[in-house]
Amino acid sequence: MAKALVSSGMNKCIGCFTCQRVCAAVNHKSFTDNKSAIKVRSLGGLSGKFFATHCLACKDERACMEACPTGALAKRRGGGVILNRDLCIGCKKCEDACPVRAIHFTADEKYPIICKHCGACTRYCPHECLEMEERSDVE
Amino acid sequence: MLSEKSIRVLYINLTDEKVRIEIRSDLYDYLGGVGVASKLLEENIKPGKPPLHEDQPIVFAIGALSSVMPVVTKTVAMFVSPVTGELGESYAGGRLAYTMFNAGFDAIVITGKAKRPSYISITNNRIDIKDARAFWGVDADKTGQYIRTIEGGSGKRSIIRIGPAGENLCAIANVNVDSFRHFGRMGLGAVFGSKKLKAIQVTGDRVELAKDFKKYFQVYNEIYKRVTETPIMAKYHDLGTPINVKVLNGIGALPTRNLQQTSFEHADSISGEAFAEKNLVRKIACVGCPVGCIHIGQVRREFDKGHEYECLNVSYDYELISTLGSYLGIASTDEVLELINAVEEYGLDAVATGVCLAWATEALEKGVVSKDDTIVELKFGDKESYLKAIHYMSHKENEFYDALSDGLACVTEKFGGFDFAVQVAKNEMPAYHTGYGSVVGYACGARHSHLCNGGYSYDQTIKEFDKKKTVDDLFEEEIKRCILNSLVICLFARNVYDRDTIIKALDAVGRPTSVEELDEIAKRIYASKLRVKEKLGFDLSSIKLPKRIFETPAMGKKLDEATVYEMIEMFKKKNQELLREIESSNIK
């Protein structure tokens, strides 16, 4: 069954950034976490909570995919996209297009950091803020 | 950095606004953290000059596992302490270690004095010294808000800053790290103030890849599991360190009313349980720590008639509850939080402030000082008078508060009352009066803290007291912690990071080592600290302890004065032996 990342329990977040650490390590073999596809920060003005920016696994219309001029982004089952590095030219149009700013680039590489919905972050979250939700309805 | 087998040091001179970076492969043998910082301190101190002279350095350092392995969250700061006049060493969590790692600096050395109030902005590709005139005089909390507003962006940054106490050169001023953590002890805030340095912001977007990912992540997982799935660290998340209020009260080790007692009849009202029930609203973590021990308590305060309330969010820990609670006879959680909030805003060391105010209260009672000196009628249990006194301290309101805010050693020299001044080697005593281990531990510990060698914990675990064994064990622990502090782990995880784990973790990030090498490094670091202390004129034999420490029972027993001094001399001998061993060997 296809699944997608949801940050449904952010009220419980302690801001340890373990999700970022693990995402950058597992997906990019990195010691630093600047390549993490999930980004936690404090946000919310008067209510001051932690907030996680990550790919929301858009279902029908995927803005990043629409913006990609080379077809490097393909539909992922369960929502979101899959990056084909061979087709990517590093134009950053996907970064601008993502309505929730979930895509970013690091200076050392031309490819975008895009969530694969691999679920590694959810397995390491000490407070069950993150989970993988079943998305059987999404092609 | 790890990949270069060397230590990357950023030097910032505030006087001429010059910055340089040095790649120091020679410092690799000091591992990182306190090892590297001790060496850099030793190189940069100016022994003939006072602690607040502009030529004196501030050194920050992180270690080889910082932000890469779980709970390796701390940054060490070293400086010449304006409180003790000798080695200054302090640790803070928050996001500083994480951002220094992201920016790619293992250590930062700051010297000189800015020509106007300034703050430093550090990123991996840019260092700026910026104008802070507009918010000089502003409290520590608001200073963070100003810098966030000016700098823009969000998230992965650290802002460390001082409040008015540091600007006014109160020796016991602290540095606030990311709102809820601190370089609390030994007066780094005053050193910042003496350099007209209001704050430092650090952020970085560097990418460093793991060399052997499989090896790294396997060890990361092992440690992560031990941290989250075993009981080793559970207490720090649950009630947190305040669990100790009841424990220490129960065994007669909770300093109360300026250490006239070691149990507090209202201990239950300020216990960890009471805070959890009445005030605890959330827990947060330093970056890289899945435990999350930072307990935030909320207190509602009426600021006007007509149901006008403000809400204070205050981080609380055992130490603060004791020094701003039981030390002062304060009997409610709300009042303790209000006092913590005040020291936060003014930027004072909570431990030293509480202990100093406890002394001042007794000094007024005894007629050592007068109401003309204290301005307010200081009374045990009276929060309002203490709130005013905290303001007077941070603004050095008169001659008395000027001296008081420089610590007990200073104020007793001018006003008397040394016998009941609860300090050891000029540092206000932490909140544990457990026995010989604690007192000798404070005295002989390099920074006179309970965390140097854990004497307070030692006292609680031994079955029978033996002075030689106690000295030997404290000495060994002091050296052992040099490794933990060179990594720089949070000491709450000291039972996770045993020797085997440390060796495995270092190997997994590309810094292979052995038990023998770690032992050598530990001694090398400790020797370096001892040399700094010696250069700054410190001698263990010069320590004079206040009578109060011997009058008030520690865990039910009064301590024998002669035994304590004898143990200090025994410790000194061990120090000298170690220094000789280091000098004659090739462990340089």
Interface residues (C-beta under 8 A of the other chain):
Chain A: I14 G15 C16 F17 T18 R21 A25 V26 H28 K29 S30 F31 T32 D33 N34 K35 K39 V40 R41 S42 L43 T106 A107 D108 E109 Y124 P126 H127
Chain B: L2 S67 V68 P70 Y98 F101 N102 S154 G155 K156 G204 D205 R206 V207 E208 L209 A210 F213 Y216 F217 Y220 Y224 T228 R282 K283 I284 A285 C286 V287 G288 C289 P290 V291 G292 I294 V509
